Amino acid sequence: MLKRVLIANRGEIALRILRACRELGIDTVAVYSQADAEALHVQLAGQAVCIGPARAADSYLNQTALLTVAVATGCDGVHPGYGFLSENADFADACAAAGLTFIGPSGDTIRKAGSKSAARDIMRAAGVPVTPGSDGPVSSVEDALAAAETVGYPVLLKASAGGGGRGIRRCDRAEDLPSAYAEAKAEAKACFGDDEMYLEKLVLGPRHIEFQVLADRYGNVIHLGDRDCSVQRRNQKLIEEAPAWCLTPELRKKMGEAAVRAARAVNYEGAGTVEFLLDGDLEHFYFMEMNTRIQVEHGVTELVTGVDLVRQQLRIASGLPLDLKQEDIHLSGHAIECRINAEDPARNFQPCPGHVEFLHFPGGTGVRVDSCLYNGCQLSPYYDSMAAKILSHAPTRMETIRKMRRCLEEFALEGFPTNAELSYQILYHPDFILGKCTTAFLDAHLSELLEFNRQLNESEAEE
C-alpha cells in the first residue's frame, strides 16, 4: 500500500479521502490556502501545509507548489479528489515524473477521455452509442453551422475539455449559433484554458444516467451499477439517486456492458464514471462523457453496493488487483443524495457563502452526511458553494424519499441561505415521486416550486 498521501484538494472530498487513508493506515498531508487555514481537513490531517493565497490559481491549482510539498513531506502518492487538478493530464504526468503515484488514471488516459470530441471517436470505434454530432472538433463558426445543418437543430455546443456545465450553449436555430459559439469558447478558455469546441444533437427530454466503473492495471474492469442525475440546473446536478428507477434489468445490463467497454477503450485505471443520455423512449442511450475521477455523488453508489470507492482507488493506485468481480456486485435498496449549496434559488441561485452561526445535521439509520462545515466556521466565497451532501438509504425508493424529507426537516443552518428548501419541495413533486424527472424538470417547474416555497414561508411567518 501507499505509505503517505498528499491530498491535493479541500472541503468535504479532502475529508473523505483523509478518512479512507486513516482507515487503511496511510499517513496524510493536507494542503490549504490562506482562506482555508481553519478548515476541517486541515485540523484533522496528520500534517498540513499552506500553499498560497486564497485564489485557486495561486493555491489548489499551483502544480509546482503541490509537487514541492509532496516531495518535501515524503509522500509517495497524490490524491486529487474532484475538481481542481483531478482531470489535468499534465498534472498526472508531472506526478509520475516526480516519482509520485497519481491516484487516478495516466495522463494519456485523461487526455483520451477528457477531450469530449476525441472521446466520442474512441467510443464510436468501441461500439458504444454516441449522440449524432460533429466529426471531431469544430474549429470555426462555419464548421459548427455545417455540422448543425447535418444533424439538425436543436444542437449543443460543448467544450472538449469541459465539465460541471461550463462551456455549453444550446442553439435552436442557425442565426443564434455564431454568438453562442463565441460565448462557449470564451467560457471554456476561462474555465479550462482550452477553447476547443465540438457540436452534438440535443436529445430532448433525456435522463442523465451514469455508471460507476472500477478498473485496475491488470485489465480487470467492472461496473457498480447506475445513478440517475437528471434533477439538475444549468447542467449541474442537484439530486442524485441509485439505482436509476427508469431502467429495466435488460437495459441496465446493456448500459453497464457499454460502460465497461468505454473504460477499456481508454485503458482506464481507477474509479471513474461513464455518463449517458437516455432518450425519452427509455430505450436508446448515448455516450455523453467519461469522468476519470471520483464523482461528487459517489456516496449513493457506496450505499447501495457497500463498496468503499475511495478505498478502492487507493488499492488500485497501490498496484493491487481488484478484489471484486462483476458477480460480486449486488444493488441493495435505494439511495438519494441532496446537494446543499450556499445559494439563493429565489435570486437566480446567487452564491451566498458566509459565516456558519448554527449548524445541525440529520442522523439516524441509513443517513449519511458529507460536509466540511462546523459551528462557527466560514464557508469561503473563493470556491464552490457546496455546503454539504445529505444522503439517505432504505430498502425501497419511497422509503428513501420519506427518509430524505425527514433529513431535510432536521437540517438547520443559520448564517446564509441554502437550496435545502427547494430540494425538499422537489421530493414532494409528483414527477419526482413517480420517477419521471428528465433533465428539463427543474427548468419546467422551478417557478411553481419557488412560488409554493414563498407562500409556505409567508404562512409560517404569520403563524
C-alpha positions in Angstrom: 0.0 0.0 0.0 0.9 3.6 -0.4 2.5 5.0 2.8 1.8 8.7 2.7 -0.6 10.6 0.5 -0.8 14.3 -0.3 -4.5 15.4 -0.6 -4.4 17.9 -3.3 -7.9 19.3 -2.6 -10.1 20.9 0.0 -13.6 20.7 1.6 -15.6 17.5 2.0 -13.8 15.5 -0.6 -10.5 16.2 1.2 -12.1 14.9 4.4 -13.5 11.8 2.6 -10.0 10.9 1.3 -8.4 11.6 4.7 -10.7 9.2 6.5 -10.2 6.5 3.9 -6.5 6.8 4.2 -6.6 6.7 8.0 -8.7 3.5 7.9 -6.0 1.9 5.7 -3.1 3.1 7.9 -1.9 5.6 5.3 -0.4 8.9 6.5 -1.9 12.1 5.1 -0.6 15.5 4.2 -3.2 18.2 3.7 -2.7 21.4 1.8 -4.6 24.6 2.2 -4.9 28.2 1.0 -4.7 31.1 3.4 -8.5 31.2 3.2 -8.7 27.6 4.5 -6.4 27.9 7.5 -9.2 26.9 9.8 -10.8 24.3 7.6 -11.7 20.9 9.0 -9.5 18.9 6.7 -6.5 21.0 7.9 -7.4 20.3 11.5 -7.8 16.5 11.1 -4.8 15.8 8.8 -1.6 14.3 10.1 0.3 17.2 8.6 -0.9 20.4 6.8 1.0 22.9 4.7 -0.2 26.2 3.4 0.4 26.5 -0.4 -0.6 30.1 -1.2 -3.2 32.8 -1.2 -7.0 32.3 -1.4 -7.3 32.3 -5.2 -7.4 28.7 -6.5 -5.0 29.7 -9.3 -2.4 30.6 -6.6 -3.0 27.6 -4.4 -5.0 24.5 -5.3 -4.2 24.8 -8.9 -0.5 25.6 -8.3 1.1 22.4 -9.6 4.6 23.4 -8.6 3.6 24.1 -5.0 1.7 20.9 -4.7 4.5 18.8 -6.0 7.1 20.6 -3.9 5.1 19.9 -0.7 4.5 16.2 -1.7 8.2 15.6 -2.2 9.3 17.6 0.8 7.0 15.7 3.1 7.9 12.3 1.8 4.7 11.4 0.1 4.5 8.6 -2.3 1.0 9.3 -3.6 -1.2 12.3 -4.6 -5.0 12.2 -4.5 -6.6 15.0 -6.5 -10.2 14.4 -5.3 -12.6 16.0 -7.8 -12.4 19.4 -9.5 -9.2 21.5 -9.5 -6.4 19.2 -11.0 -8.3 15.9 -10.8 -8.6 15.6 -14.6 -5.5 17.5 -15.6 -3.3 15.2 -17.7 -0.2 17.4 -17.3 -0.5 17.2 -13.5 -0.8 13.4 -13.7 2.3 13.3 -15.8 4.2 15.7 -13.5 3.4 13.5 -10.5 4.8 10.5 -12.4 7.9 12.4 -13.4 8.4 13.3 -9.7 8.2 9.7 -8.6 4.8 10.1 -7.1 1.7 7.9 -7.7 -1.2 9.9 -9.1 -4.3 8.3 -7.6 -6.2 8.1 -10.8 -5.5 7.2 -14.5 -2.5 8.1 -16.5 -2.1 11.4 -18.3 -2.6 9.6 -21.6 -5.9 8.1 -20.4 -7.1 11.5 -19.1 -6.4 13.1 -22.5 -8.3 10.4 -24.3 -11.3 10.6 -22.1 -11.0 14.3 -21.2 -11.3 15.6 -24.7 -15.0 15.2 -25.3 -14.6 15.3 -29.1 -11.8 12.7 -29.1 -13.7 10.5 -26.7 -16.7 10.4 -29.0 -14.5 8.9 -31.8 -13.0 6.4 -29.4 -16.4 5.3 -28.1 -17.8 5.0 -31.5 -15.0 2.7 -32.5 -15.6 0.6 -29.3 -19.2 0.1 -30.2 -20.5 2.5 -27.6 -23.5 4.5 -28.9 -22.8 8.2 -29.2 -25.0 11.2 -29.8 -25.1 12.4 -33.5 -22.8 15.3 -33.9 -19.6 16.7 -35.4 -16.8 14.5 -36.6 -14.2 15.8 -34.2 -13.9 19.4 -33.0 -15.4 22.4 -34.8 -12.7 25.0 -35.3 -14.9 27.8 -36.7 -18.4 29.1 -36.8 -18.6 27.8 -40.4 -17.7 24.3 -39.3 -20.3 24.5 -36.5 -23.0 25.7 -38.9 -22.2 22.9 -41.3 -22.3 20.2 -38.6 -25.6 21.6 -37.2 -27.1 21.6 -40.6 -26.2 17.9 -40.9 -27.6 16.7 -37.6 -30.5 19.2 -37.3 -31.5 21.7 -34.7 -31.6 22.0 -31.7 -27.9 21.4 -31.0 -25.4 21.8 -28.2 -22.1 23.5 -28.5 -19.8 21.9 -25.9 -16.2 22.5 -24.7 -14.0 19.5 -25.5 -12.3 19.9 -22.1 -15.5 20.8 -20.3 -17.2 19.7 -17.2 -19.6 21.0 -14.4 -21.9 22.5 -17.0 -19.3 25.0 -18.2 -18.6 25.8 -21.9 -22.1 24.6 -23.1 -24.6 26.6 -25.2 -27.9 25.4 -26.7 -28.8 26.6 -30.2 -32.3 26.2 -31.7 -31.6 28.0 -35.0 -28.7 28.9 -37.2 -28.9 32.7 -36.6 -28.1 32.1 -32.8 -25.1 29.9 -33.4 -22.3 32.5 -34.0 -22.9 34.3 -30.7 -23.4 31.0 -28.8 -20.1 29.7 -30.3 -18.2 32.8 -29.2 -19.7 32.7 -25.7 -19.0 29.0 -25.2 -15.4 29.3 -26.5 -14.7 32.3 -24.2 -16.1 30.4 -21.1 -14.2 27.3 -22.0 -11.0 29.2 -22.3 -11.6 31.0 -19.0 -12.6 27.8 -17.1 -10.3 25.1 -18.6 -7.6 27.0 -20.5 -8.7 25.2 -23.7 -11.4 26.6 -26.0 -11.7 23.7 -28.4 -15.4 23.0 -29.2 -17.5 20.3 -30.6 -21.2 20.0 -31.5 -23.8 17.4 -30.9 -27.5 16.9 -31.5 -29.6 17.9 -28.5 -31.5 14.9 -27.2 -34.8 16.4 -26.0 -36.2 15.3 -22.6 -33.5 12.9 -21.8 -32.5 11.3 -18.5 -28.9 11.7 -17.3 -27.8 8.2 -16.3 -24.2 7.4 -15.3 -22.4 4.1 -14.4 -19.6 3.8 -11.9 -16.7 1.8 -13.1 -13.6 0.3 -11.3 -10.5 -0.8 -13.3 -7.1 -2.0 -12.3 -3.8 -2.1 -14.2 -4.2 -5.8 -14.9 -7.1 -5.4 -17.3 -9.9 -6.1 -14.8 -12.9 -3.8 -15.3 -16.3 -3.9 -13.6 -19.2 -1.5 -13.1 -21.0 -0.9 -9.8 -24.4 0.0 -11.2 -26.0 3.2 -12.2 -27.1 6.6 -10.9 -29.9 8.9 -12.1 -28.7 12.5 -12.1 -31.5 14.1 -14.1 -32.5 16.7 -11.5 -30.1 19.5 -12.3 -30.0 23.2 -13.1 -27.6 24.9 -15.5 -26.2 21.4 -16.3 -25.2 21.0 -12.6 -26.6 18.2 -10.6 -28.9 18.9 -7.6 -30.3 15.5 -6.6 -28.9 12.1 -7.5 -30.2 8.6 -6.8 -29.1 5.0 -7.2 -30.2 2.9 -8.9 -32.0 4.7 -11.7 -35.7 4.0 -11.3 -36.4 4.1 -15.0 -34.1 1.3 -16.1 -35.3 -2.2 -16.8 -32.9 -5.1 -15.8 -32.2 -5.7 -19.5 -31.4 -2.0 -20.2 -29.3 -1.8 -17.1 -27.2 -4.8 -18.3 -26.8 -3.4 -21.7 -25.7 0.1 -20.5 -23.4 -1.5 -17.9 -21.7 -3.5 -20.5 -21.3 -0.4 -22.7 -19.7 1.4 -19.7 -17.2 -1.3 -19.2 -16.3 -1.2 -23.0 -15.9 2.6 -22.7 -13.4 2.2 -19.8 -11.4 -0.5 -21.6 -11.3 1.7 -24.8 -9.3 4.4 -23.0 -7.2 2.0 -20.9 -8.8 3.3 -17.8 -7.4 2.7 -14.3 -9.1 3.8 -11.1 -12.7 4.8 -10.1 -14.4 6.7 -12.8 -17.8 7.3 -14.3 -19.3 6.8 -17.8 -22.2 9.2 -18.4 -25.1 8.5 -20.8 -28.2 10.3 -22.0 -31.2 8.1 -22.1 -33.8 9.1 -24.7 -37.4 9.8 -23.8 -38.4 6.4 -25.1 -36.3 4.8 -22.3 -34.7 2.5 -24.9 -32.0 4.4 -26.7 -28.9 5.7 -24.8 -25.9 7.7 -26.0 -22.4 8.2 -24.5 -22.0 11.7 -23.2 -18.7 11.8 -21.5 -16.4 10.0 -19.1 -15.2 11.5 -15.8 -11.9 10.0 -14.9 -12.0 11.0 -11.2 -14.2 10.3 -8.2 -17.6 11.9 -8.6 -19.4 14.2 -6.1 -22.3 11.7 -6.0 -20.2 8.6 -5.4 -21.8 8.1 -2.0 -25.1 6.8 -3.4 -23.3 4.0 -5.1 -21.4 3.2 -1.9 -24.7 3.0 0.0 -26.4 0.5 -2.5 -23.3 -1.6 -3.1 -21.5 -1.5 0.2 -18.2 -0.8 -1.7 -15.9 2.0 -0.4 -14.9 3.7 -3.7 -12.1 5.8 -2.3 -10.6 2.7 -0.6 -10.7 1.0 -4.0 -8.9 4.0 -5.6 -6.1 3.7 -3.0 -5.8 -0.1 -3.5 -5.7 0.2 -7.3 -3.1 3.1 -7.1 -1.0 0.9 -4.8 -0.8 -1.7 -7.6 -3.2 -4.2 -6.1 -5.6 -6.1 -8.3 -9.4 -5.6 -7.9 -10.7 -7.7 -5.1 -14.2 -7.6 -6.7 -15.7 -9.4 -9.7 -18.8 -8.3 -11.6 -20.8 -11.1 -10.0 -19.9 -9.7 -6.6 -21.8 -6.5 -7.2 -25.3 -6.5 -5.9 -27.5 -3.4 -5.5 -29.3 -3.3 -2.2 -32.2 -0.9 -1.6 -32.2 2.7 -2.9 -30.2 5.8 -2.1 -30.7 9.5 -2.7 -28.3 12.4 -2.3 -29.3 16.1 -2.0 -26.5 18.6 -2.6 -26.9 21.5 -0.1 -25.4 24.6 -1.7 -24.9 28.1 -0.3 -27.1 29.8 -2.9 -30.4 31.5 -3.1 -32.8 29.9 -5.6 -35.2 32.9 -5.5 -32.3 35.1 -6.7 -31.3 33.1 -9.7 -29.2 30.7 -7.5 -26.9 33.5 -6.5 -24.0 32.1 -4.4 -24.1 33.4 -0.8 -21.5 31.7 1.4 -20.7 33.2 4.8 -20.3 32.5 8.5 -22.0 29.4 10.0 -23.8 30.8 13.0 -25.5 27.5 13.9 -25.4 24.1 12.3 -27.3 20.8 12.9 -27.1 17.8 10.6 -29.7 15.0 10.5 -28.9 11.5 11.7 -30.4 8.1 12.2 -30.3 4.7 10.4 -29.5 4.9 6.8 -28.4 8.6 6.9 -25.0 9.9 5.8 -23.7 13.5 5.7 -20.6 14.5 3.9 -19.5 18.1 4.8 -16.6 20.2 5.9 -18.8 22.6 7.9 -18.9 23.0 11.7 -20.4 25.6 14.0 -18.6 28.9 13.8 -16.7 28.1 10.6 -16.6 30.2 7.4 -17.8 28.9 4.0 -15.3 30.6 1.7 -16.5 32.7 -1.2 -13.4 31.7 -3.2 -14.5 28.2 -4.1 -17.5 26.0 -4.9 -20.6 26.9 -2.9 -21.5 23.3 -1.9 -22.0 23.2 1.9 -23.0 19.6 2.4 -24.2 16.4 0.8 -27.1 14.6 2.7 -27.7 11.0 1.7 -30.4 8.6 2.7 -30.7 4.8 2.1 -33.6 2.5 2.6 -35.0 -0.8 1.2 -37.4 0.9 -1.3 -37.3 4.1 -3.2 -40.4 5.6 -1.5 -38.9 4.8 1.9 -35.7 6.6 0.9 -37.7 9.6 -0.3 -39.5 9.8 3.0 -36.3 9.4 4.9 -34.7 12.3 2.9 -37.7 14.5 3.6 -37.2 13.8 7.3 -33.5 14.6 7.0 -34.1 18.0 5.3 -36.7 18.8 8.0 -34.0 18.2 10.7 -31.2 20.0 8.8 -30.6 23.5 10.2 -28.0 26.1 9.0 -28.1 29.7 10.2 -25.9 32.3 8.6 -26.7 32.2 4.9 -29.4 30.8 2.6 -29.2 27.3 1.0 -31.1 25.4 -1.6 -32.4 22.9 1.0 -36.0 24.1 0.9 -36.0 23.7 -2.9 -34.8 20.2 -2.6 -37.5 19.5 0.0 -40.2 20.7 -2.4 -38.8 18.6 -5.2 -39.1 15.5 -3.1 -42.9 16.1 -2.9 -43.4 16.8 -6.6 -45.5 14.1 -8.4 -42.9 13.8 -11.3 -40.1 13.1 -8.8 -42.2 10.6 -6.8 -43.1 8.7 -9.9 -39.5 8.7 -11.2 -40.4 10.8 -14.3 -37.8 13.6 -14.0 -35.8 14.4 -17.1 -33.0 17.0 -17.3 -35.7 19.6 -18.2 -37.6 19.0 -14.9 -36.2 21.9 -12.9 -36.5 24.4 -15.8 -40.1 23.4 -16.3 -41.2 23.5 -12.6 -38.8 26.0 -10.9 -41.2 28.9 -10.8 -44.0 26.8 -9.3 -41.6 25.3 -6.7 -40.3 28.7 -5.7 -43.8 30.2 -5.5 -45.1 27.3 -3.3 -42.0 27.8 -1.1 -42.6 31.5 -0.9 -46.2 31.0 0.2 -45.2 28.4 2.7 -42.6 30.8 4.3 -45.2 33.6 4.4 -47.7 31.3 6.1 -45.2 30.2 8.7 -44.2 33.9 9.4 -47.8 34.8 10.0 -48.2 32.0 12.5 
